[in-house]
Amino acid sequence: MSTVHLLDYVAGNVRSLVNAINKVGYDVEWVRTPEDLKNAEKLILPGVGHFGHCLSRLSEGGYLDPIKQHIDCGKPFMGICVGLQALFEGSEEDPDVPGLGLVQMKMQKFNDSTKSVPHIGWNSAMKTTLGSSGDKSFCGLNPGSKYYYVHSYAALYKPAVLEKDGWSVATATYGEEEFIGAIARGNIFATQFHPEKSGQAGLRTIRAFLDGNYAQSLGPDISISLEKKDGLTRRIIACLDVRTNDSGDLVVTKGDQYDVREKDDTNSEGRVRNLGKPVDMAKKYYEQGADEVTFLNITSFRNCPLVDTPMLEILRRVSETVFVPLTIGGGIKQTVDPDGTSISALDVATMYFKSGADKVSIGSDAVIAAEQYYKAGEKLSGKTAIETISRAYGNQAVVVSVDPKRVYVNSPEDTKHYTIKTQYPNTEGQSYCWYQCTIKGGREARDLDVRQLAKAVEAMGAGELLLNCIDKDGSNSGFDLELLHDVKAAIKIPVIASSGAGSPGHFAEVFEHTTTDAALGAGMFHRGEYTISDVKDYLSNKGFLVRKFEADT
């Protein structure tokens, strides 16, 4: 195998990038010191999170000048996400920290008031300006493919500046804003999207860069004018609840209202529902076209040292064959190992990122943190799991999973909490309700409504909200659209609809009637009633933009 050098400066999930590089036939050699760059022929600079933090780390480590020298010598260089942003003069995210200045532009925050920020999901990389590449595509980009983006700041498309300096550019559009999705010139290639998380389309791009195929014909192009609208697809997420069964094996399970045991006449407790093996099911859903896969660990592993947690091994194995974003939830909090060692929430998250996770999901601890936030007069402590993890890895790395339930009242005056007038009164005829947050898998209710929770975690730095609904879980009756309207009106970050999906029509309903950014399914997929492909075909026939799975090429 040939070798590519990878510079890791705490860039989140680099395991998936290593797996992707290995998948296309290359070995990885790590850059540990600035001197190592002298021996690098092909160099990849990945990055997630805060522009200023990442560039400052590179500067303090003495890497910036060697990176410039590598590029100036004409050696192949690839930047990913913040690795692309590093090529620019700077960013609004941290105006005091300069970039490498190779592109005479600065990163700007998305400013379309109708869109969620961060921009998360599958979008285009359309050929726009081609510099010296003539009429060919560069680095395997395909106008018919979709690529996975997750970022709050972008380089808005300015053709006069880019063409003057000979850059080849592919763009994407989010709302009304067209921005750079990929850029190339000479020995330099960089993507704002994550190719290692973009399925076969991303693997093709990595392979083209490493093989030196910067310009290659991909057949007829698609009219650019067709993509001058928002190119973001509707995300469909597969969720796997993972726990140990009665034999001690890790299985995917599903229950009604969080009860995962089968009920029978011989055992009042019932045995844990076993719907399959986590690694196998994740691969199956990836091949059906899942845009993301979420694992929720509903077993505590109380007597297990953190380094031996079975979920770490699951992530390691899944990330070898599943090249879409992976989220892990359950146990992302400060903990104490059996030997008495205290481990921070950030350290726990770091272990999951190193094992293959792209995001961590925080549940009950987020509710407690929100309560403390309001008790302190809406002041941040800087010490919560959400704050410490998002500060280190970026907002996009933190998902908050909330389990609210309806509390009906006669009128808004009967509660201090934010109420809605519902189209679905309860049996007592009460037509107002508020959504009460719960913890411990829905077993304990708190004096906090879902709007309060959403606003608090957004302020703390959460990048996404996974919105479950206890009333809908296991019902197969569709998502709670009223709950989604309530939360989406309160916050700017993306919201994932969860709980209640029982048919493809429910996904179309939630996308048609709410501004939800993604929708999650579990039982209907696990039981084989519908596949993810079924859902996407249905959505496509209804006129929704979706990403279709690309087979290995």
C-alpha positions as CSV (number, residue, x, y, z in Angstrom):
1,M,0.0,0.0,0.0
2,S,1.0,3.6,-0.6
3,T,1.1,6.0,2.4
4,V,-0.7,9.2,3.2
5,H,0.3,11.4,6.2
6,L,-2.5,12.6,8.5
7,L,-2.1,15.5,10.9
8,D,-4.4,15.1,13.9
9,Y,-4.6,17.9,16.4
10,V,-7.8,16.8,18.3
11,A,-10.0,16.9,15.2
12,G,-12.9,14.8,16.5
13,N,-13.6,11.5,14.7
14,V,-10.4,10.7,12.8
15,R,-11.0,7.0,13.0
16,S,-13.6,7.2,10.2
17,L,-11.1,9.1,8.0
18,V,-8.4,6.5,8.6
19,N,-11.0,3.7,7.8
20,A,-11.9,5.6,4.6
21,I,-8.3,6.0,3.5
22,N,-7.7,2.3,4.2
23,K,-10.8,1.4,2.3
24,V,-9.5,3.0,-0.9
25,G,-6.1,1.3,-0.6
26,Y,-3.8,3.5,1.4
27,D,-2.0,3.3,4.7
28,V,-1.9,6.2,7.2
29,E,1.2,7.5,8.9
30,W,0.6,10.0,11.6
31,V,2.2,13.4,11.8
32,R,3.3,13.8,15.4
33,T,5.8,16.6,15.2
34,P,6.4,19.5,12.7
35,E,9.6,17.7,11.6
36,D,7.4,14.7,10.4
37,L,6.0,16.9,7.6
38,K,9.4,16.9,5.9
39,N,8.8,13.2,5.1
40,A,5.2,13.6,4.0
41,E,4.4,13.3,0.3
42,K,0.6,13.4,0.5
43,L,-0.8,15.3,3.4
44,I,-4.4,15.5,4.8
45,L,-5.4,18.1,7.3
46,P,-8.9,17.2,8.8
47,G,-10.7,19.5,11.2
48,V,-13.9,20.1,13.1
49,G,-15.0,22.7,15.6
50,H,-13.9,26.2,16.2
51,F,-11.7,28.0,13.6
52,G,-9.7,29.9,16.1
53,H,-9.2,26.9,18.4
54,C,-7.9,24.7,15.5
55,L,-5.7,27.3,13.9
56,S,-4.3,28.3,17.3
57,R,-3.4,24.7,18.1
58,L,-1.6,24.4,14.8
59,S,0.3,27.6,15.4
60,E,1.2,26.7,19.0
61,G,2.4,23.3,17.8
62,G,4.7,24.8,15.1
63,Y,2.8,23.3,12.2
64,L,1.7,26.3,10.2
65,D,5.0,27.1,8.5
66,P,5.8,23.4,7.6
67,I,2.3,23.1,6.1
68,K,2.9,26.2,4.0
69,Q,6.3,24.7,2.9
70,H,4.7,21.4,2.0
71,I,2.1,23.2,-0.2
72,D,4.7,25.6,-1.7
73,C,6.9,22.6,-2.7
74,G,4.0,21.3,-4.9
75,K,3.2,18.3,-2.7
76,P,-0.4,17.1,-2.6
77,F,-2.4,18.6,0.2
78,M,-6.0,18.0,1.1
79,G,-8.0,19.9,3.7
80,I,-11.3,18.8,5.2
81,C,-13.9,21.1,6.9
82,V,-11.8,23.4,9.1
83,G,-8.9,22.0,7.1
84,L,-10.4,23.9,4.1
85,Q,-11.2,26.9,6.2
86,A,-7.5,27.1,7.2
87,L,-6.6,28.0,3.6
88,F,-8.5,31.3,3.8
89,E,-7.4,34.6,5.3
90,G,-9.5,34.2,8.4
91,S,-13.0,33.7,9.8
92,E,-15.7,35.7,11.5
93,E,-15.8,32.9,14.1
94,D,-12.5,34.3,15.5
95,P,-11.4,37.5,13.8
96,D,-8.2,37.7,15.8
97,V,-6.8,34.4,14.4
98,P,-5.4,34.4,10.9
99,G,-5.6,31.6,8.4
100,L,-2.9,30.5,5.9
101,G,-4.1,33.2,3.5
102,L,-3.9,31.1,0.3
103,V,-7.5,32.1,-0.6
104,Q,-8.1,35.9,-0.4
105,M,-11.4,35.6,1.3
106,K,-12.8,35.1,4.9
107,M,-15.3,32.6,6.3
108,Q,-18.7,34.1,7.2
109,K,-21.5,32.8,9.4
110,F,-24.7,31.6,7.6
111,N,-27.1,34.5,7.8
112,D,-30.4,33.2,6.2
113,S,-32.9,33.7,9.0
114,T,-35.1,30.9,7.6
115,K,-32.5,28.2,8.0
116,S,-31.1,26.3,10.9
117,V,-27.5,26.8,12.0
118,P,-25.3,24.7,12.0
119,H,-25.9,23.6,8.4
120,I,-26.1,19.9,8.9
121,G,-26.8,17.3,6.2
122,W,-26.4,16.1,2.7
123,N,-25.9,18.8,0.1
124,S,-24.4,19.3,-3.4
125,A,-20.9,20.0,-4.6
126,M,-21.7,21.4,-8.0
127,K,-19.1,22.3,-10.6
128,T,-19.1,26.1,-10.9
129,T,-15.7,27.6,-11.8
130,L,-13.1,25.3,-13.3
131,G,-9.9,27.2,-13.3
132,S,-7.2,25.2,-15.1
133,S,-9.3,22.0,-15.1
134,G,-11.0,22.8,-18.4
135,D,-14.3,21.1,-18.9
136,K,-13.6,18.2,-16.5
137,S,-14.6,17.6,-12.9
138,F,-11.9,17.6,-10.2
139,C,-11.1,15.0,-7.6
140,G,-14.1,12.7,-8.4
141,L,-16.8,15.2,-7.6
142,N,-20.1,14.2,-9.2
143,P,-22.9,16.7,-9.8
144,G,-25.4,14.0,-9.2
145,S,-24.1,13.1,-5.8
146,K,-24.7,14.4,-2.3
147,Y,-22.0,15.1,0.3
148,Y,-22.3,15.4,4.1
149,Y,-21.8,18.9,5.6
150,V,-21.7,20.1,9.2
151,H,-20.7,23.7,9.8
152,S,-21.9,27.2,10.9
153,Y,-19.3,29.2,8.9
154,A,-18.7,29.1,5.1
155,A,-16.9,30.8,2.3
156,L,-19.6,32.5,0.2
157,Y,-19.1,32.1,-3.5
158,K,-17.3,35.1,-5.0
159,P,-16.4,34.1,-8.6
160,A,-14.3,37.2,-9.4
161,V,-11.9,36.6,-6.6
162,L,-11.6,32.9,-7.1
163,E,-11.3,33.0,-10.9
164,K,-8.6,35.7,-10.7
165,D,-6.5,33.4,-8.6
166,G,-7.1,30.3,-10.7
167,W,-9.2,28.3,-8.2
168,S,-11.5,25.5,-9.3
169,V,-14.6,25.6,-7.2
170,A,-17.7,23.4,-6.6
171,T,-20.5,25.1,-4.7
172,A,-23.6,24.2,-2.6
173,T,-26.6,26.3,-1.8
174,Y,-28.2,26.6,1.6
175,G,-31.3,28.7,1.7
176,E,-30.4,31.8,-0.3
177,E,-26.6,31.5,0.2
178,E,-24.3,29.9,-2.2
179,F,-21.0,28.8,-0.7
180,I,-17.8,26.9,-1.5
181,G,-18.2,23.1,-1.1
182,A,-14.8,22.2,-2.5
183,I,-11.9,24.1,-3.9
184,A,-8.8,23.1,-5.9
185,R,-5.7,24.5,-7.5
186,G,-2.6,22.8,-8.6
187,N,-1.6,20.4,-5.7
188,I,-4.3,21.7,-3.3
189,F,-7.7,20.2,-2.9
190,A,-10.0,20.9,0.0
191,T,-13.6,20.2,0.9
192,Q,-16.0,21.9,3.3
193,F,-18.0,18.6,3.4
194,H,-16.7,15.4,5.1
195,P,-15.8,12.9,2.4
196,E,-15.2,10.2,5.0
197,K,-18.9,10.6,6.0
198,S,-20.3,11.0,2.5
199,G,-20.7,7.3,1.5
200,Q,-19.4,6.1,-1.8
201,A,-19.4,9.6,-3.2
202,G,-16.9,10.7,-0.5
203,L,-14.8,7.6,-0.9
204,R,-14.5,8.3,-4.6
205,T,-13.3,11.8,-3.8
206,I,-10.6,10.6,-1.4
207,R,-9.5,7.9,-3.8
208,A,-9.2,10.5,-6.7
209,F,-7.1,12.8,-4.5
210,L,-4.7,10.1,-3.3
211,D,-4.4,8.6,-6.8
212,G,-3.6,12.0,-8.2
213,N,-6.7,12.2,-10.4
214,Y,-7.4,15.8,-9.8
215,A,-9.2,16.2,-13.1
216,Q,-11.2,13.3,-14.5
217,S,-14.2,13.2,-16.9
218,L,-17.4,12.1,-15.2
219,G,-19.6,12.4,-18.3
220,P,-22.2,15.1,-19.0
221,D,-22.6,17.7,-16.3
222,I,-26.0,18.8,-14.9
223,S,-27.2,22.3,-15.5
224,I,-25.9,24.5,-12.7
225,S,-29.1,26.5,-12.8
226,L,-31.1,23.6,-11.5
227,E,-29.0,23.6,-8.3
228,K,-29.3,27.3,-7.5
229,K,-31.9,26.4,-5.0
230,D,-31.3,24.9,-1.6
231,G,-29.6,21.6,-2.3
232,L,-30.0,20.2,1.2
233,T,-31.8,16.8,1.3
234,R,-34.2,15.5,3.8
235,R,-32.3,13.4,6.3
236,I,-33.5,10.0,7.3
237,I,-31.8,8.6,10.5
238,A,-31.9,5.0,11.7
239,C,-31.9,4.7,15.5
240,L,-30.7,1.5,17.3
241,D,-31.5,1.1,21.0
242,V,-28.7,-1.2,22.2
243,R,-28.6,-3.1,25.5
244,T,-27.6,-6.4,27.0
245,N,-30.2,-9.2,26.8
246,D,-30.8,-11.8,29.5
247,S,-27.8,-13.8,28.2
248,G,-25.5,-10.8,28.4
249,D,-25.2,-10.3,24.6
250,L,-25.5,-6.8,23.1
251,V,-28.7,-6.6,21.0
252,V,-30.8,-4.0,19.2
253,T,-34.2,-3.8,21.0
254,K,-37.3,-1.6,20.8
255,G,-40.3,-1.2,23.1
256,D,-43.5,0.7,23.6
257,Q,-43.2,3.7,25.9
258,Y,-39.6,2.6,26.6
259,D,-40.6,-1.0,27.8
260,V,-38.3,-3.3,25.9
261,R,-39.4,-6.6,27.4
262,E,-41.8,-9.1,25.7
263,K,-44.9,-9.9,27.8
264,D,-45.9,-13.6,28.0
265,D,-47.9,-15.9,30.2
266,T,-44.8,-17.8,31.6
267,N,-42.7,-14.8,32.6
268,S,-44.3,-11.6,33.9
269,E,-41.1,-9.7,33.3
270,G,-40.7,-11.0,29.8
271,R,-37.4,-11.4,28.0
272,V,-35.7,-8.5,26.3
273,R,-36.7,-8.1,22.7
274,N,-33.9,-9.1,20.4
275,L,-34.2,-7.5,17.0
276,G,-30.7,-8.1,15.8
277,K,-27.0,-7.4,16.2
278,P,-25.9,-3.8,16.3
279,V,-23.0,-4.0,13.8
280,D,-24.9,-6.0,11.2
281,M,-28.0,-3.8,11.5
282,A,-26.0,-0.6,11.1
283,K,-24.4,-1.9,7.9
284,K,-27.8,-3.0,6.6
285,Y,-29.3,0.5,7.2
286,Y,-26.2,2.2,5.6
287,E,-26.7,0.0,2.5
288,Q,-30.4,1.0,2.4
289,G,-29.4,4.6,2.3
290,A,-29.6,5.8,5.9
291,D,-28.2,9.4,6.1
292,E,-27.0,8.8,9.7
293,V,-27.0,6.0,12.3
294,T,-27.7,6.7,15.9
295,F,-26.9,4.3,18.8
296,L,-28.6,4.8,22.1
297,N,-26.9,2.8,24.9
298,I,-29.7,1.9,27.3
299,T,-27.5,-0.4,29.4
300,S,-25.4,1.3,32.1
301,F,-22.4,-1.2,32.2
302,R,-22.1,-0.2,35.9
303,N,-19.2,-2.5,36.7
304,C,-17.3,-2.1,33.5
305,P,-14.2,0.2,33.2
306,L,-14.8,2.9,30.6
307,V,-12.1,1.6,28.3
308,D,-13.8,-1.7,28.1
309,T,-17.3,-0.4,27.4
310,P,-18.8,-2.7,24.7
311,M,-20.2,0.3,22.8
312,L,-16.6,1.4,22.0
313,E,-16.0,-1.8,20.2
314,I,-19.3,-1.5,18.4
315,L,-18.4,1.9,17.1
316,R,-14.9,0.7,16.0
317,R,-16.4,-2.1,14.0
318,V,-19.3,-0.1,12.5
319,S,-17.0,2.7,11.4
320,E,-15.0,0.2,9.3
321,T,-17.9,-0.3,6.9
322,V,-20.4,2.5,7.5
323,F,-19.4,5.8,6.0
324,V,-22.1,8.1,7.2
325,P,-22.3,10.0,10.5
326,L,-22.5,7.9,13.7
327,T,-24.1,9.3,16.9
328,I,-23.8,7.6,20.3
329,G,-26.0,8.4,23.3
330,G,-26.1,7.1,26.8
331,G,-23.5,7.5,29.5
332,I,-22.0,10.8,28.2
333,K,-21.4,12.3,31.6
334,Q,-18.9,12.5,34.4
335,T,-18.4,9.0,35.7
336,V,-16.3,7.0,38.1
337,D,-14.6,3.8,37.0
338,P,-14.7,0.7,39.3
339,D,-11.2,1.5,40.5
340,G,-12.3,5.0,41.8
341,T,-10.9,7.0,38.9
342,S,-13.0,10.1,38.1
343,I,-13.6,10.6,34.3
344,S,-15.0,13.8,33.0
345,A,-17.8,14.0,30.4
346,L,-15.3,15.4,27.9
347,D,-13.0,12.4,28.4
348,V,-15.9,10.0,27.9
349,A,-16.9,11.8,24.7
350,T,-13.2,11.8,23.5
351,M,-13.1,8.0,23.9
352,Y,-16.3,7.7,21.8
353,F,-14.9,10.0,19.1
354,K,-11.7,8.1,18.9
355,S,-13.7,4.9,18.5
356,G,-15.7,6.2,15.5
357,A,-18.5,8.4,16.8
358,D,-19.1,11.8,15.1
359,K,-21.6,13.1,17.6
360,V,-22.5,12.3,21.2
361,S,-26.1,12.6,22.5
362,I,-26.7,13.9,26.0
363,G,-30.1,13.2,27.7
364,S,-30.9,13.4,31.4
365,D,-27.7,15.4,32.2
366,A,-28.9,18.1,29.7
367,V,-32.1,18.5,31.7
368,I,-30.3,18.9,35.0
369,A,-27.9,21.4,33.4
370,A,-30.8,23.4,32.0
371,E,-32.4,23.5,35.5
372,Q,-29.1,24.8,36.9
373,Y,-28.9,27.4,34.1
374,Y,-32.2,28.9,35.0
375,K,-31.5,28.7,38.7
376,A,-28.3,30.8,38.1
377,G,-30.3,33.4,36.3
378,E,-29.7,32.1,32.8
379,K,-25.9,32.2,33.2
380,L,-23.5,29.6,31.8
381,S,-21.3,27.8,34.2
382,G,-18.8,26.7,31.5
383,K,-18.6,23.3,33.2
384,T,-21.5,21.3,31.9
385,A,-21.0,18.3,29.5
386,I,-22.6,20.3,26.7
387,E,-20.2,23.3,27.2
388,T,-17.0,21.4,27.6
389,I,-17.6,19.0,24.7
390,S,-18.8,21.6,22.3
391,R,-15.9,23.9,23.2
392,A,-13.4,21.2,22.4
393,Y,-15.1,19.6,19.4
394,G,-17.6,22.1,18.1
395,N,-21.3,22.6,18.5
396,Q,-22.0,20.1,15.8
397,A,-20.6,17.3,17.9
398,V,-23.2,17.6,20.6
399,V,-26.8,16.4,20.3
400,V,-29.3,16.8,23.1
401,S,-31.9,14.1,23.3
402,V,-35.1,15.1,25.2
403,D,-38.0,12.9,26.3
404,P,-41.0,15.2,26.9
405,K,-44.6,14.3,27.6
406,R,-47.9,16.2,27.4
407,V,-49.4,17.7,30.6
408,Y,-53.0,18.9,29.9
409,V,-54.5,21.9,31.6
410,N,-57.8,23.8,31.4
411,S,-56.2,27.1,30.4
412,P,-52.7,28.7,30.0
413,E,-53.3,30.4,33.4
414,D,-53.2,27.0,35.1
415,T,-49.5,26.7,34.7
416,K,-46.3,28.8,34.6
417,H,-45.1,26.8,31.6
418,Y,-45.5,27.6,27.9
419,T,-48.7,26.0,26.6
420,I,-50.2,25.3,23.2
421,K,-53.8,24.9,22.2
422,T,-53.9,21.4,20.9
423,Q,-56.1,19.9,18.2
424,Y,-56.1,16.7,20.3
425,P,-57.9,17.3,23.7
426,N,-57.6,14.6,26.3
427,T,-60.5,12.4,27.5
428,E,-61.4,15.1,30.0
429,G,-61.9,17.7,27.3
430,Q,-58.8,19.7,28.2
431,S,-57.5,21.4,25.1
432,Y,-54.3,23.1,26.4
433,C,-51.1,21.3,27.2
434,W,-47.4,21.9,27.9
435,Y,-44.6,19.5,27.3
436,Q,-42.8,18.4,30.4
437,C,-39.2,17.2,30.3
438,T,-38.3,13.9,31.9
439,I,-35.1,12.1,32.8
440,K,-34.1,8.5,33.4
441,G,-35.7,7.2,30.3
442,G,-39.0,8.9,30.9
443,R,-39.3,7.5,34.5
444,E,-38.9,10.8,36.3
445,A,-40.7,14.1,35.4
446,R,-39.2,17.5,36.0
447,D,-40.6,21.0,36.5
448,L,-39.1,22.2,33.2
449,D,-40.9,22.5,29.8
450,V,-39.4,21.6,26.5
451,R,-39.1,25.2,25.3
452,Q,-37.0,26.1,28.4
453,L,-34.8,23.0,27.8
454,A,-34.3,23.8,24.1
455,K,-33.4,27.4,24.7
456,A,-31.0,26.5,27.5
457,V,-29.1,23.8,25.7
458,E,-28.8,26.0,22.6
459,A,-27.2,28.7,24.8
460,M,-24.8,26.1,26.2
461,G,-23.6,25.1,22.8
462,A,-25.6,22.1,21.6
463,G,-25.7,21.8,17.9
464,E,-28.8,19.7,17.4
465,L,-31.9,18.6,19.3
466,L,-33.2,15.0,19.1
467,L,-36.9,15.5,20.0
468,N,-38.5,12.4,21.2
469,C,-42.1,12.2,22.6
470,I,-43.2,9.8,25.3
471,D,-46.8,10.0,24.2
472,K,-45.9,8.9,20.7
473,D,-43.2,6.3,21.3
474,G,-44.2,2.9,19.9
475,S,-47.5,4.2,18.7
476,N,-46.8,4.0,14.9
477,S,-49.2,6.9,14.6
478,G,-46.8,9.6,13.3
479,F,-44.7,12.3,14.8
480,D,-46.1,14.9,17.2
481,L,-46.3,17.8,14.8
482,E,-47.5,20.2,17.5
483,L,-44.4,19.5,19.6
484,L,-42.2,20.1,16.7
485,H,-43.8,23.4,15.8
486,D,-43.4,24.5,19.4
487,V,-39.7,23.7,19.6
488,K,-38.7,24.9,16.1
489,A,-40.3,28.3,16.9
490,A,-38.0,28.7,19.9
491,I,-34.6,27.8,18.7
492,K,-32.2,28.2,15.7
493,I,-30.3,24.9,15.9
494,P,-31.5,21.9,13.8
495,V,-34.2,19.6,15.2
496,I,-34.6,15.8,14.6
497,A,-38.1,14.5,14.8
498,S,-38.4,11.2,16.7
499,S,-41.0,8.9,18.2
500,G,-44.1,7.6,16.3
501,A,-43.0,6.8,12.8
502,G,-44.9,3.8,11.5
503,S,-45.0,4.4,7.7
504,P,-43.3,6.3,4.9
505,G,-46.2,8.7,4.9
506,H,-45.4,9.9,8.4
507,F,-42.0,11.1,7.1
508,A,-43.6,13.0,4.3
509,E,-46.1,14.5,6.8
510,V,-43.5,15.8,9.1
511,F,-41.4,17.4,6.3
512,E,-44.5,18.9,4.6
513,H,-46.1,20.4,7.7
514,T,-43.1,21.4,9.9
515,T,-39.6,22.9,9.3
516,T,-38.0,19.8,10.9
517,D,-34.4,19.2,9.7
518,A,-34.4,15.4,9.9
519,A,-36.6,12.5,11.0
520,L,-35.7,9.3,12.8
521,G,-37.2,5.9,12.6
522,A,-36.6,2.7,14.6
523,G,-39.2,0.0,15.1
524,M,-40.7,0.1,11.6
525,F,-37.2,-0.5,10.2
526,H,-36.1,-3.1,12.8
527,R,-39.3,-5.2,12.3
528,G,-38.8,-5.1,8.5
529,E,-42.2,-3.4,7.9
530,Y,-40.5,-0.8,5.7
531,T,-36.9,-0.2,4.6
532,I,-35.1,3.2,4.5
533,S,-35.2,2.8,0.7
534,D,-39.0,2.6,0.9
535,V,-39.2,5.8,2.8
536,K,-36.8,7.6,0.5
537,D,-38.6,6.4,-2.6
538,Y,-41.9,7.6,-1.1
539,L,-40.5,11.0,-0.3
540,S,-38.9,11.3,-3.8
541,N,-42.2,10.5,-5.4
542,K,-43.8,13.2,-3.3
543,G,-41.3,15.8,-4.6
544,F,-38.9,15.9,-1.6
545,L,-35.2,16.0,-2.2
546,V,-33.4,12.9,-0.8
547,R,-30.1,11.3,-1.1
548,K,-30.0,7.9,-2.8
549,F,-27.5,5.2,-1.8
550,E,-24.6,4.8,-4.2
551,A,-23.2,1.3,-4.6
552,D,-19.4,0.6,-4.3
553,T,-17.6,1.5,-7.5
